[in-house]
Amino acid sequence: MNSKAKEPLFHIVKRDALPWQRGLRIRLLAILLALVVCGILTTIFTGINPVQVYVSIFMGAFGTARKTWITFQNVAILLLISLALTPAFRMRFWNIGGEGQVLIGGLAAAACMICLAGKLPNALVILLMIVTSLAAGAIWGLIPAFFKAKWNTNETLSTLMMNYIATQLVAFFTIVWEMPKGSGKIGIINQKTNIGWLPNLFGSKYLLTIIIAVVMMVLLYVYFVYSKHGYEIAVVGESENTARYVGIKVEKVIMRTMVLSGAVCGLVGLLLVGGINHTITTTIANGQGFTAVMVSWMAKFNPFTMAFTSFLIIFLNRGASEISTTFGLNQSYGDILTGIILFFIIGCEFFISYKIQFRKKSEKGAEN
């Protein structure tokens, strides 16, 4: 009787860091395979030429100049929220409260627009909107960070619950400020005077958000890679005990980092209310606070990779809507195709980080 334990047929082994070119090839192959699978399923279940579906997806995002601008504006918003969550994620603080931090920043901006219109010059109103939105988002991020730092509470639960509080605050003030009374909505704020509306750049109402997203992406990359604070975030993320051993005040880093995350989310709220929608609703963030969690993780907390990931998700979402309109299919079918593509992209990360190592033939022969 052979007492030696049998070796498994294969092992899953962590890879050394792959060259970025090889990682890119794996991701492109995953997208190609996803498109092939989507094409096969489309032909089987609908009888529609899959090429027409892919053309429809492209036209949904870039069919007209206006669609193109809206696509890039949506990418900028998703990218900004993803960037906002990333500092916390890099120190292993699971901030799931992006949605609420965006809402509370937007609420602060709306309050300035409604309460200060006609009382202060427009430039001063906009300045106060910026300050209050950043401060509101920062405070909303600081609250769960404070409890985490002082009493080690569960940050995932606390940041998630803060989303619901922010939503109910927005719902409450929507009723207080509703116009006309009894409508249940605020409508366009200061539509006649444009008080508190962020300026258009070069005649485009979309450009400001895009430029801010690009600038913030570069600034946060520099912050992560070259600043002392970025180094401290990385050390805390690796090990809080190590951070304390080298003299880093972990509690201070946690609170400071969440103030930064919340402030950037508050900035997004400002852009949504003052620059894009000119109103406030409980759904103004459109769930992107949660989508941004996936974007940040898929990009492995790299700000530049987040730009591509954000673009891919927005492109697929807008394309899914166009499929429904063009071919008379319901929205769910477009979402199925989006889900398949994202599944392949997320799945390929396994093969980038790990490899399957099969048992050698000599080991098989020895066992026999």
Residue frames as qw, qx, qy, qz and C-alpha x, y, z in Angstrom:
[[0.000, 0.889, 0.459, 0.000, 0.00, 0.00, 0.00],
 [0.417, 0.397, -0.007, 0.818, 1.40, 3.35, -1.05],
 [0.331, -0.674, -0.485, 0.449, 1.33, 5.64, 1.99],
 [0.238, -0.157, 0.142, 0.948, 2.49, 8.63, 0.01],
 [0.326, 0.661, 0.427, -0.524, -0.29, 11.15, -0.55],
 [0.547, 0.476, 0.527, 0.443, -1.23, 11.62, -4.16],
 [0.147, -0.278, 0.095, 0.944, -0.25, 14.88, -5.77],
 [0.469, 0.650, 0.394, -0.449, -3.18, 16.80, -7.28],
 [0.685, 0.487, 0.424, 0.336, -3.42, 16.91, -11.06],
 [0.351, 0.609, 0.068, 0.708, -2.67, 20.63, -11.12],
 [0.368, -0.509, -0.379, 0.680, -1.77, 23.55, -8.86],
 [0.159, 0.917, 0.235, 0.279, -2.85, 27.16, -9.10],
 [0.652, -0.238, -0.085, 0.715, 0.34, 29.19, -8.77],
 [0.024, 0.936, 0.131, -0.327, 0.66, 32.95, -8.42],
 [0.694, 0.554, 0.093, 0.449, 2.53, 34.48, -11.34],
 [0.413, -0.320, -0.014, 0.853, 5.37, 36.93, -11.18],
 [0.240, 0.720, 0.148, -0.635, 4.38, 40.36, -12.44],
 [0.659, 0.430, 0.519, 0.334, 3.62, 40.10, -16.15],
 [0.224, -0.087, 0.249, 0.938, 4.94, 42.71, -18.59],
 [0.353, 0.459, 0.329, -0.746, 2.16, 45.22, -19.27],
 [0.387, 0.335, -0.556, -0.655, 2.17, 44.30, -22.99],
 [0.238, -0.044, -0.966, -0.091, 1.33, 40.68, -22.19],
 [0.105, 0.382, 0.712, -0.580, -1.35, 41.69, -19.71],
 [0.368, 0.446, -0.058, -0.814, -2.88, 43.95, -22.35],
 [0.353, 0.185, -0.786, -0.472, -2.90, 41.10, -24.90],
 [0.090, -0.214, -0.950, 0.209, -4.71, 38.83, -22.42],
 [0.221, 0.472, 0.459, -0.720, -7.35, 41.51, -21.76],
 [0.390, 0.404, -0.356, -0.747, -7.87, 42.16, -25.48],
 [0.267, 0.043, -0.934, -0.234, -8.22, 38.41, -26.09],
 [0.056, 0.336, 0.822, -0.456, -10.84, 38.24, -23.31],
 [0.344, 0.492, 0.129, -0.789, -12.84, 41.04, -24.95],
 [0.366, 0.304, -0.663, -0.577, -12.60, 39.31, -28.35],
 [0.165, -0.110, -0.980, 0.026, -13.80, 36.00, -26.90],
 [0.176, 0.418, 0.609, -0.651, -16.64, 37.81, -25.12],
 [0.397, 0.443, -0.185, -0.782, -17.76, 39.39, -28.40],
 [0.317, 0.140, -0.867, -0.359, -17.70, 35.98, -30.10],
 [0.045, -0.269, -0.914, 0.301, -19.84, 34.44, -27.34],
 [0.261, 0.483, 0.333, -0.767, -22.26, 37.39, -27.46],
 [0.367, 0.350, -0.493, -0.707, -22.49, 37.05, -31.24],
 [0.230, -0.033, -0.962, -0.142, -23.32, 33.34, -31.02],
 [0.041, 0.400, 0.771, -0.493, -25.99, 33.90, -28.35],
 [0.289, 0.458, 0.028, -0.840, -27.47, 36.79, -30.34],
 [0.362, 0.209, -0.703, -0.574, -27.79, 34.64, -33.45],
 [0.184, -0.157, -0.968, 0.067, -29.33, 31.74, -31.51],
 [0.014, -0.477, -0.710, 0.518, -31.87, 33.67, -29.45],
 [0.232, 0.671, 0.187, -0.679, -32.83, 36.58, -31.72],
 [0.684, 0.464, 0.492, 0.274, -31.74, 35.70, -35.24],
 [0.146, 0.983, -0.043, -0.103, -30.22, 39.17, -35.56],
 [0.735, 0.470, -0.216, 0.438, -26.87, 39.56, -37.29],
 [0.640, -0.594, -0.208, 0.440, -24.41, 40.13, -34.41],
 [0.445, 0.112, 0.141, 0.877, -22.42, 42.61, -36.51],
 [0.140, -0.655, -0.350, -0.654, -25.51, 44.81, -36.62],
 [0.621, -0.716, -0.312, 0.065, -25.74, 44.58, -32.83],
 [0.644, -0.310, -0.035, 0.699, -22.12, 45.69, -32.41],
 [0.213, 0.367, 0.272, 0.864, -22.66, 48.57, -34.83],
 [0.369, -0.745, -0.396, -0.390, -25.72, 49.55, -32.81],
 [0.674, -0.583, -0.230, 0.391, -23.67, 49.53, -29.59],
 [0.487, -0.040, 0.106, 0.866, -21.12, 51.84, -31.19],
 [0.016, -0.522, -0.373, -0.767, -23.80, 54.17, -32.55],
 [0.501, -0.742, -0.442, -0.056, -25.44, 54.33, -29.13],
 [0.591, -0.575, -0.089, 0.560, -22.26, 55.82, -27.71],
 [0.286, -0.411, 0.301, 0.812, -20.89, 57.78, -30.66],
 [0.411, 0.541, 0.689, 0.252, -23.72, 58.04, -33.20],
 [0.148, 0.898, 0.209, 0.357, -23.92, 61.85, -33.01],
 [0.298, 0.494, -0.368, 0.730, -21.77, 64.64, -31.64],
 [0.508, -0.544, 0.182, -0.642, -24.16, 65.05, -28.70],
 [0.966, -0.209, -0.124, -0.091, -24.05, 61.32, -27.90],
 [0.728, 0.298, -0.348, 0.510, -20.26, 61.44, -28.01],
 [0.013, -0.551, 0.337, -0.764, -20.10, 64.36, -25.56],
 [0.743, -0.440, 0.086, -0.497, -22.58, 62.70, -23.21],
 [0.953, 0.003, -0.275, 0.129, -20.61, 59.44, -23.32],
 [0.546, 0.325, -0.394, 0.664, -17.37, 61.16, -22.33],
 [0.295, -0.546, 0.230, -0.750, -19.15, 63.23, -19.69],
 [0.893, -0.330, -0.050, -0.300, -20.59, 60.05, -18.14],
 [0.846, 0.150, -0.342, 0.380, -17.15, 58.45, -18.29],
 [0.196, 0.513, -0.355, 0.756, -15.73, 61.48, -16.47],
 [0.594, -0.511, 0.149, -0.603, -18.33, 61.24, -13.68],
 [0.977, -0.167, -0.127, -0.044, -17.76, 57.49, -13.18],
 [0.690, 0.337, -0.343, 0.541, -14.00, 58.01, -13.29],
 [0.073, -0.597, 0.312, -0.735, -14.16, 60.77, -10.67],
 [0.785, -0.444, 0.115, -0.417, -16.18, 58.62, -8.25],
 [0.961, 0.047, -0.200, 0.186, -13.80, 55.70, -8.83],
 [0.446, 0.480, -0.358, 0.665, -10.82, 57.96, -8.14],
 [0.387, -0.609, 0.221, -0.656, -12.55, 59.20, -4.99],
 [0.920, -0.322, 0.028, -0.221, -12.98, 55.69, -3.60],
 [0.831, 0.346, -0.352, 0.256, -9.48, 54.53, -4.49],
 [0.083, 0.609, -0.553, 0.563, -7.46, 56.24, -1.69],
 [0.682, -0.356, 0.406, -0.494, -9.58, 54.40, 0.89],
 [0.982, 0.142, -0.047, -0.119, -9.36, 51.11, -1.00],
 [0.590, 0.564, -0.480, 0.321, -5.57, 51.35, -1.23],
 [0.071, -0.438, 0.687, -0.575, -5.38, 51.33, 2.58],
 [0.316, -0.184, -0.930, -0.027, -7.93, 48.48, 2.75],
 [0.226, 0.298, 0.503, -0.779, -10.70, 50.72, 4.07],
 [0.144, 0.327, 0.843, 0.401, -13.77, 49.49, 2.21],
 [0.182, 0.343, 0.171, -0.905, -15.63, 52.70, 1.44],
 [0.150, 0.395, 0.850, 0.316, -18.98, 51.65, -0.05],
 [0.002, 0.734, 0.488, -0.472, -20.44, 55.09, 0.64],
 [0.253, -0.049, 0.380, 0.889, -19.59, 56.87, -2.60],
 [0.068, -0.577, -0.666, -0.467, -23.25, 57.17, -3.55],
 [0.352, -0.811, -0.435, 0.168, -24.14, 58.95, -0.30],
 [0.432, -0.488, 0.061, 0.757, -21.08, 61.21, -0.39],
 [0.162, 0.206, 0.521, 0.812, -22.01, 62.31, -3.91],
 [0.201, -0.703, -0.624, -0.277, -25.61, 62.94, -2.85],
 [0.412, -0.758, -0.302, 0.405, -24.66, 64.99, 0.20],
 [0.353, -0.257, 0.247, 0.865, -22.25, 67.08, -1.89],
 [0.021, 0.390, 0.610, 0.690, -25.00, 67.68, -4.43],
 [0.309, -0.763, -0.568, 0.016, -27.44, 68.58, -1.66],
 [0.400, -0.588, -0.100, 0.696, -25.03, 71.21, -0.31],
 [0.202, -0.009, 0.436, 0.877, -24.67, 72.71, -3.80],
 [0.134, -0.568, -0.675, -0.452, -28.45, 72.77, -4.31],
 [0.365, -0.736, -0.457, 0.341, -28.94, 74.44, -0.92],
 [0.301, -0.406, 0.108, 0.856, -26.59, 77.26, -1.94],
 [0.063, 0.203, 0.606, 0.767, -28.34, 77.68, -5.29],
 [0.255, -0.647, -0.667, -0.268, -31.82, 77.83, -3.76],
 [0.438, -0.742, -0.387, 0.330, -31.14, 79.77, -0.55],
 [0.382, -0.509, 0.097, 0.765, -28.60, 82.30, -1.84],
 [0.321, 0.433, 0.565, 0.624, -30.06, 83.15, -5.26],
 [0.040, -0.822, -0.311, -0.475, -30.71, 86.89, -5.45],
 [0.554, -0.826, -0.055, 0.089, -28.90, 87.52, -2.16],
 [0.510, -0.583, 0.422, 0.471, -25.30, 87.21, -3.32],
 [0.377, 0.653, -0.454, -0.474, -23.46, 87.70, -6.65],
 [0.951, 0.209, -0.134, -0.185, -23.35, 84.63, -8.86],
 [0.535, 0.521, -0.594, 0.299, -19.56, 84.25, -8.54],
 [0.212, -0.422, 0.658, -0.586, -19.80, 84.19, -4.75],
 [0.860, -0.039, 0.200, -0.468, -22.67, 81.69, -4.86],
 [0.871, 0.353, -0.341, 0.007, -20.55, 79.36, -7.03],
 [0.248, 0.528, -0.665, 0.467, -17.57, 79.78, -4.69],
 [0.507, -0.293, 0.548, -0.598, -19.75, 78.86, -1.69],
 [0.933, 0.145, -0.054, -0.324, -21.16, 75.89, -3.63],
 [0.669, 0.448, -0.560, 0.196, -17.63, 74.58, -4.18],
 [0.013, -0.441, 0.680, -0.586, -16.64, 75.02, -0.54],
 [0.659, -0.163, 0.415, -0.606, -19.82, 73.54, 0.94],
 [0.919, 0.225, -0.209, -0.249, -19.94, 70.59, -1.46],
 [0.557, 0.419, -0.647, 0.309, -16.35, 69.60, -0.73],
 [0.173, -0.359, 0.638, -0.659, -16.89, 70.10, 3.00],
 [0.800, -0.070, 0.180, -0.567, -20.15, 68.13, 3.06],
 [0.890, 0.261, -0.369, -0.066, -18.61, 65.19, 1.21],
 [0.347, 0.453, -0.672, 0.472, -15.53, 65.31, 3.44],
 [0.422, -0.298, 0.531, -0.671, -17.63, 65.27, 6.62],
 [0.904, 0.054, -0.004, -0.423, -19.74, 62.40, 5.27],
 [0.790, 0.325, -0.496, 0.156, -16.54, 60.42, 4.69],
 [0.097, 0.490, -0.623, 0.602, -15.02, 61.44, 8.03],
 [0.688, -0.350, 0.224, -0.595, -17.91, 60.14, 10.17],
 [0.993, -0.040, -0.083, -0.078, -17.41, 56.38, 9.47],
 [0.626, 0.466, -0.435, 0.449, -13.63, 56.90, 9.42],
 [0.210, -0.588, 0.445, -0.642, -13.72, 58.40, 12.91],
 [0.848, -0.278, 0.229, -0.388, -15.62, 55.41, 14.33],
 [0.933, 0.250, -0.220, 0.135, -13.29, 53.01, 12.50],
 [0.402, 0.569, -0.463, 0.549, -10.20, 54.75, 13.82],
 [0.311, -0.506, 0.464, -0.658, -11.44, 55.05, 17.41],
 [0.687, -0.160, 0.554, -0.443, -13.44, 51.85, 17.94],
 [0.077, -0.230, 0.910, 0.336, -12.60, 49.66, 14.92],
 [0.639, 0.374, 0.437, -0.511, -16.19, 49.55, 13.69],
 [0.588, 0.237, 0.692, 0.346, -17.04, 47.82, 10.41],
 [0.023, 0.446, -0.188, -0.875, -16.49, 50.48, 7.74],
 [0.050, -0.142, -0.814, -0.562, -18.32, 48.53, 5.03],
 [0.148, -0.614, -0.773, 0.054, -21.54, 48.55, 7.03],
 [0.151, -0.675, -0.289, 0.662, -21.22, 52.13, 8.28],
 [0.013, -0.307, 0.396, 0.865, -20.43, 53.66, 4.88],
 [0.086, -0.296, -0.846, -0.435, -23.27, 51.66, 3.32],
 [0.154, -0.678, -0.671, 0.257, -25.74, 52.92, 5.93],
 [0.124, -0.528, -0.016, 0.840, -24.58, 56.50, 5.34],
 [0.009, 0.100, 0.670, 0.736, -25.84, 56.12, 1.77],
 [0.191, -0.585, -0.771, -0.164, -29.39, 55.60, 3.03],
 [0.234, -0.677, -0.358, 0.599, -29.17, 58.55, 5.40],
 [0.108, -0.307, 0.312, 0.893, -28.01, 60.81, 2.56],
 [0.067, -0.294, -0.778, -0.552, -30.80, 59.53, 0.31],
 [0.224, -0.695, -0.676, 0.098, -33.44, 60.32, 2.93],
 [0.216, -0.580, -0.113, 0.777, -31.99, 63.78, 3.54],
 [0.018, -0.078, 0.528, 0.846, -32.23, 64.53, -0.18],
 [0.169, -0.476, -0.809, -0.300, -35.80, 63.15, -0.21],
 [0.235, -0.679, -0.519, 0.464, -36.72, 65.38, 2.75],
 [0.107, -0.528, 0.076, 0.839, -35.36, 68.57, 1.21],
 [0.033, 0.167, 0.726, 0.666, -36.92, 67.69, -2.14],
 [0.171, -0.681, -0.710, -0.058, -40.29, 68.02, -0.43],
 [0.267, -0.684, -0.238, 0.636, -39.23, 71.23, 1.35],
 [0.087, -0.469, 0.322, 0.818, -38.01, 72.87, -1.87],
 [0.399, 0.349, 0.799, 0.282, -40.46, 71.28, -4.35],
 [0.224, 0.510, -0.053, -0.829, -41.62, 73.54, -7.16],
 [0.390, -0.481, -0.019, -0.785, -44.50, 73.73, -7.80],
 [0.366, -0.258, 0.705, -0.549, -45.84, 72.64, -4.42],
 [0.810, 0.113, 0.415, -0.398, -47.22, 69.13, -4.44],
 [0.688, 0.576, -0.381, -0.224, -45.15, 68.06, -7.45],
 [0.929, -0.301, 0.193, 0.093, -42.71, 65.99, -5.40],
 [0.768, 0.167, 0.141, 0.602, -39.71, 67.34, -7.32],
 [0.272, -0.636, -0.029, 0.721, -37.62, 70.49, -7.40],
 [0.559, 0.795, 0.226, 0.073, -37.33, 70.98, -11.14],
 [0.618, 0.415, -0.054, 0.666, -34.61, 73.06, -12.77],
 [0.433, -0.693, -0.277, 0.505, -33.07, 75.34, -10.14],
 [0.102, -0.718, 0.101, 0.681, -32.76, 79.03, -11.08],
 [0.613, 0.370, 0.598, 0.360, -33.70, 78.30, -14.68],
 [0.257, 0.922, 0.249, 0.149, -34.37, 81.97, -15.49],
 [0.156, -0.956, 0.247, 0.017, -31.36, 83.51, -13.75],
 [0.837, 0.335, -0.363, 0.236, -28.83, 80.66, -14.02],
 [0.269, -0.769, 0.448, -0.369, -27.58, 81.54, -10.54],
 [0.657, -0.412, 0.619, -0.120, -25.19, 78.83, -9.36],
 [0.913, 0.393, 0.109, 0.003, -24.85, 77.22, -12.78],
 [0.613, -0.435, 0.403, 0.522, -21.22, 76.29, -13.42],
 [0.276, 0.721, -0.261, -0.579, -19.75, 78.04, -16.49],
 [0.899, 0.389, 0.193, 0.056, -19.48, 76.43, -19.92],
 [0.421, -0.566, 0.463, 0.536, -15.96, 76.08, -21.27],
 [0.067, -0.225, 0.665, 0.709, -15.44, 77.06, -24.91],
 [0.547, 0.084, -0.232, -0.800, -19.19, 77.02, -25.38],
 [0.625, -0.045, -0.761, -0.168, -19.57, 73.40, -24.26],
 [0.623, -0.544, 0.200, -0.526, -21.47, 72.39, -21.13],
 [0.988, -0.085, -0.126, 0.005, -19.76, 68.98, -21.16],
 [0.616, 0.547, -0.380, 0.419, -16.12, 70.03, -21.21],
 [0.254, -0.702, 0.419, -0.516, -15.73, 71.22, -17.60],
 [0.881, -0.307, 0.274, -0.232, -16.50, 67.80, -16.10],
 [0.928, 0.307, -0.078, 0.198, -14.15, 66.04, -18.53],
 [0.353, 0.689, -0.377, 0.508, -11.25, 68.40, -17.82],
 [0.487, -0.619, 0.411, -0.459, -11.72, 68.12, -14.05],
 [0.979, -0.108, 0.149, -0.088, -11.70, 64.31, -14.32],
 [0.787, 0.461, -0.202, 0.358, -8.45, 64.31, -16.32],
 [0.060, 0.714, -0.412, 0.563, -6.77, 66.74, -13.91],
 [0.702, -0.490, 0.338, -0.391, -7.94, 64.77, -10.88],
 [0.992, 0.104, -0.035, 0.058, -6.67, 61.52, -12.41],
 [0.587, 0.542, -0.331, 0.503, -3.17, 62.98, -12.82],
 [0.216, -0.677, 0.379, -0.593, -3.16, 64.63, -9.38],
 [0.857, -0.360, 0.232, -0.288, -4.21, 61.45, -7.58],
 [0.924, 0.253, -0.168, 0.231, -1.61, 59.40, -9.46],
 [0.321, 0.609, -0.398, 0.606, 1.08, 61.83, -8.31],
 [0.526, -0.575, 0.300, -0.550, -0.41, 61.76, -4.80],
 [0.978, -0.160, 0.056, -0.124, -0.30, 57.96, -4.65],
 [0.891, 0.276, -0.117, 0.340, 3.15, 57.47, -6.16],
 [0.491, 0.463, -0.221, 0.704, 5.22, 60.48, -5.12],
 [0.289, -0.695, 0.143, -0.643, 3.75, 61.96, -1.93],
 [0.011, 0.253, -0.824, 0.507, 4.41, 61.05, 1.69],
 [0.626, 0.037, 0.372, -0.684, 0.67, 60.66, 2.26],
 [0.818, 0.302, -0.335, -0.357, 0.45, 58.19, -0.63],
 [0.419, 0.343, -0.806, 0.239, 3.30, 56.18, 0.88],
 [0.259, -0.146, 0.695, -0.654, 1.56, 56.11, 4.26],
 [0.780, 0.147, 0.054, -0.605, -1.68, 54.91, 2.64],
 [0.736, 0.336, -0.574, -0.121, 0.22, 52.05, 0.97],
 [0.201, 0.288, -0.826, 0.440, 1.93, 51.02, 4.21],
 [0.494, -0.037, 0.508, -0.705, -1.33, 51.08, 6.18],
 [0.817, 0.242, -0.180, -0.492, -2.91, 48.98, 3.44],
 [0.592, 0.331, -0.731, 0.081, -0.16, 46.39, 3.68],
 [0.619, -0.308, -0.657, 0.302, -0.17, 46.10, 7.47],
 [0.292, -0.875, -0.078, -0.378, -1.43, 48.42, 10.19],
 [0.797, -0.556, 0.034, 0.231, 1.03, 46.87, 12.66],
 [0.693, 0.136, 0.155, 0.691, 3.95, 47.60, 10.35],
 [0.106, 0.757, 0.181, 0.619, 2.69, 51.14, 9.86],
 [0.539, -0.829, -0.029, -0.146, 2.57, 51.69, 13.62],
 [0.854, -0.284, 0.076, 0.430, 6.04, 50.15, 14.01],
 [0.543, 0.269, 0.170, 0.777, 7.58, 52.66, 11.57],
 [0.162, -0.308, -0.286, 0.893, 5.87, 55.56, 13.34],
 [0.180, -0.269, -0.496, -0.806, 2.81, 56.15, 11.13],
 [0.312, 0.125, 0.569, -0.750, -0.27, 57.29, 13.02],
 [0.059, 0.227, 0.911, 0.338, -2.77, 54.87, 11.51],
 [0.066, 0.689, 0.655, -0.304, -5.88, 56.53, 12.94],
 [0.033, 0.693, -0.072, -0.717, -4.83, 59.88, 11.51],
 [0.029, -0.206, 0.748, 0.630, -4.15, 58.34, 8.09],
 [0.092, 0.426, 0.896, 0.087, -7.57, 56.65, 8.04],
 [0.077, 0.785, 0.451, -0.417, -9.45, 59.86, 8.84],
 [0.021, -0.622, 0.299, 0.724, -7.35, 62.02, 6.54],
 [0.092, -0.054, 0.841, 0.530, -7.77, 59.63, 3.63],
 [0.090, 0.565, 0.820, 0.017, -11.53, 59.39, 4.06],
 [0.049, 0.765, 0.167, -0.621, -11.76, 63.19, 4.17],
 [0.010, -0.408, 0.585, 0.701, -10.04, 63.19, 0.77],
 [0.076, 0.221, 0.925, 0.298, -12.33, 60.47, -0.62],
 [0.072, 0.697, 0.659, -0.275, -15.45, 62.22, 0.63],
 [0.013, 0.685, -0.057, -0.726, -14.34, 65.61, -0.68],
 [0.001, -0.203, 0.720, 0.664, -13.80, 64.27, -4.21],
 [0.027, 0.452, 0.885, 0.110, -17.24, 62.62, -4.08],
 [0.019, 0.746, 0.394, -0.537, -18.65, 65.96, -2.92],
 [0.014, -0.464, 0.409, 0.786, -17.02, 67.53, -5.97],
 [0.016, 0.163, 0.881, 0.443, -18.90, 65.06, -8.17],
 [0.007, 0.666, 0.706, -0.239, -22.15, 66.08, -6.46],
 [0.013, -0.675, 0.000, 0.738, -21.32, 69.71, -7.26],
 [0.002, -0.234, 0.669, 0.706, -20.72, 68.90, -10.92],
 [0.016, 0.372, 0.908, 0.191, -23.96, 66.91, -11.20],
 [0.026, -0.763, -0.564, 0.314, -26.09, 69.62, -9.60],
 [0.046, -0.792, 0.020, 0.608, -24.35, 72.80, -10.68],
 [0.032, -0.501, 0.590, 0.632, -22.95, 71.77, -14.03],
 [0.024, -0.015, -0.917, -0.397, -25.03, 68.97, -15.56],
 [0.129, -0.499, -0.851, -0.105, -28.56, 68.50, -14.18],
 [0.081, -0.304, 0.077, -0.946, -29.17, 71.81, -12.36],
 [0.715, -0.414, -0.097, -0.555, -31.43, 69.99, -9.93],
 [0.071, -0.352, 0.872, -0.332, -31.19, 67.47, -7.10],
 [0.852, -0.124, -0.216, -0.461, -32.95, 64.10, -6.82],
 [0.741, -0.443, 0.491, -0.119, -32.35, 60.92, -4.85],
 [0.893, 0.195, 0.360, 0.186, -31.24, 59.19, -8.07],
 [0.273, 0.929, -0.202, -0.148, -28.90, 61.87, -9.38],
 [0.267, -0.606, 0.733, 0.156, -25.84, 59.63, -8.85],
 [0.790, 0.337, -0.302, -0.414, -27.60, 56.90, -10.87],
 [0.976, -0.194, 0.103, -0.007, -25.98, 54.07, -8.92],
 [0.639, 0.631, -0.329, 0.292, -22.50, 55.01, -10.10],
 [0.321, -0.713, 0.514, -0.353, -21.27, 55.15, -6.51],
 [0.849, -0.181, 0.485, -0.109, -21.58, 51.35, -6.50],
 [0.839, 0.529, 0.029, 0.123, -20.38, 50.85, -10.08],
 [0.175, 0.862, -0.414, 0.233, -17.26, 52.81, -9.17],
 [0.672, -0.496, 0.540, -0.108, -16.33, 50.10, -6.65],
 [0.898, 0.218, 0.359, 0.129, -16.07, 47.62, -9.51],
 [0.512, 0.826, -0.104, 0.212, -14.17, 50.10, -11.69],
 [0.197, -0.829, 0.491, -0.183, -11.57, 50.74, -8.99],
 [0.765, -0.290, 0.574, -0.031, -11.08, 47.01, -8.33],
 [0.848, 0.453, 0.245, 0.123, -10.91, 46.06, -12.01],
 [0.399, 0.849, -0.209, 0.276, -8.24, 48.72, -12.54],
 [0.802, -0.174, -0.341, 0.458, -6.30, 47.45, -9.50],
 [0.337, -0.840, -0.196, 0.376, -6.41, 50.96, -8.04],
 [0.462, -0.084, 0.322, 0.822, -4.43, 52.46, -10.93],
 [0.222, 0.645, 0.237, -0.692, -5.90, 55.88, -11.87],
 [0.226, 0.444, -0.531, -0.686, -4.95, 55.66, -15.55],
 [0.069, -0.085, -0.973, -0.204, -6.34, 52.14, -15.94],
 [0.174, 0.500, 0.680, -0.507, -9.57, 53.40, -14.34],
 [0.289, 0.500, -0.166, -0.799, -10.05, 55.75, -17.28],
 [0.294, 0.159, -0.820, -0.465, -10.18, 52.77, -19.68],
 [0.069, -0.259, -0.944, 0.194, -12.38, 50.71, -17.34],
 [0.214, 0.513, 0.408, -0.724, -14.82, 53.60, -16.86],
 [0.334, 0.399, -0.421, -0.743, -14.98, 54.13, -20.61],
 [0.201, 0.017, -0.947, -0.249, -15.68, 50.45, -21.25],
 [0.033, 0.394, 0.839, -0.374, -18.56, 50.28, -18.76],
 [0.269, 0.565, 0.178, -0.759, -20.20, 53.51, -19.96],
 [0.259, 0.327, -0.647, -0.638, -19.74, 52.47, -23.59],
 [0.145, -0.138, -0.974, -0.104, -21.46, 49.14, -22.95],
 [0.104, 0.481, 0.673, -0.552, -24.28, 50.72, -20.93],
 [0.310, 0.544, -0.055, -0.778, -25.09, 53.29, -23.59],
 [0.252, 0.225, -0.798, -0.500, -24.80, 50.66, -26.29],
 [0.021, 0.244, 0.955, -0.168, -27.20, 48.38, -24.41],
 [0.273, 0.561, 0.403, -0.670, -29.83, 51.12, -24.45],
 [0.321, 0.481, -0.423, -0.698, -29.39, 51.58, -28.20],
 [0.080, 0.026, -0.974, -0.209, -29.87, 47.85, -28.81],
 [0.173, 0.440, 0.782, -0.407, -33.24, 48.02, -27.08],
 [0.311, 0.636, 0.092, -0.701, -34.35, 50.96, -29.22],
 [0.233, 0.464, -0.624, -0.583, -33.04, 49.72, -32.57],
 [0.283, 0.070, -0.926, -0.240, -34.12, 46.08, -32.47],
 [0.649, -0.360, -0.207, -0.637, -37.15, 46.27, -30.23],
 [0.675, -0.112, -0.683, 0.257, -35.52, 44.14, -27.55],
 [0.496, -0.845, -0.170, -0.107, -36.01, 44.90, -23.90],
 [0.031, -0.873, 0.426, -0.233, -33.28, 46.51, -21.82],
 [0.800, -0.419, 0.424, -0.065, -32.49, 43.19, -20.17],
 [0.912, 0.323, 0.126, 0.219, -30.99, 41.74, -23.35],
 [0.358, 0.803, -0.249, 0.406, -28.51, 44.57, -23.64],
 [0.451, -0.715, 0.438, -0.306, -27.66, 44.13, -19.96],
 [0.962, -0.088, 0.258, 0.035, -27.05, 40.40, -20.57],
 [0.742, 0.549, -0.066, 0.379, -24.49, 41.20, -23.28],
 [0.017, -0.831, 0.340, -0.439, -22.86, 43.78, -21.01],
 [0.741, -0.522, 0.366, -0.210, -22.69, 41.22, -18.20],
 [0.963, 0.155, 0.118, 0.184, -21.07, 38.59, -20.42],
 [0.518, 0.697, -0.192, 0.458, -18.39, 41.01, -21.60],
 [0.267, -0.765, 0.391, -0.436, -17.65, 42.17, -18.05],
 [0.920, -0.295, 0.242, -0.091, -17.53, 38.55, -16.87],
 [0.875, 0.339, -0.023, 0.346, -14.82, 37.75, -19.43],
 [0.240, 0.771, -0.268, 0.525, -12.86, 40.88, -18.54],
 [0.539, -0.659, 0.376, -0.367, -12.99, 40.20, -14.80],
 [0.982, -0.090, 0.166, -0.002, -12.25, 36.51, -15.38],
 [0.737, 0.542, -0.193, 0.354, -9.13, 37.24, -17.41],
 [0.152, -0.815, 0.404, -0.386, -7.62, 38.95, -14.36],
 [0.886, -0.345, 0.301, -0.076, -7.30, 35.46, -12.83],
 [0.904, 0.265, 0.118, 0.315, -5.04, 34.34, -15.68],
 [0.289, 0.813, -0.225, 0.454, -3.00, 37.53, -15.38],
 [0.385, -0.711, 0.438, -0.393, -2.39, 36.98, -11.66],
 [0.697, -0.281, 0.647, -0.129, -2.23, 33.16, -11.59],
 [0.489, 0.403, -0.671, -0.385, -1.23, 30.23, -13.78],
 [0.938, -0.132, 0.155, -0.282, -2.30, 26.58, -13.78],
 [0.093, 0.602, -0.792, -0.029, 0.65, 24.23, -13.27],
 [0.929, -0.002, -0.210, -0.305, -0.06, 20.59, -14.15],
 [0.761, -0.468, 0.450, 0.029, 1.57, 17.64, -12.40],
 [0.165, 0.628, -0.690, -0.319, 4.69, 16.42, -14.13],
 [0.853, 0.166, -0.402, -0.289, 4.61, 13.08, -15.98],
 [0.427, 0.301, -0.776, 0.352, 7.37, 11.66, -13.79],
 [0.304, -0.164, 0.590, -0.730, 5.23, 12.28, -10.71],
 [0.813, 0.089, -0.054, -0.573, 2.33, 10.45, -12.38],
 [0.748, 0.276, -0.604, -0.024, 4.56, 7.48, -13.18],
 [0.138, 0.302, -0.765, 0.552, 5.94, 7.33, -9.64],
 [0.558, -0.089, 0.402, -0.720, 2.44, 7.15, -8.21],
 [0.879, 0.177, -0.222, -0.382, 1.47, 4.31, -10.56]]
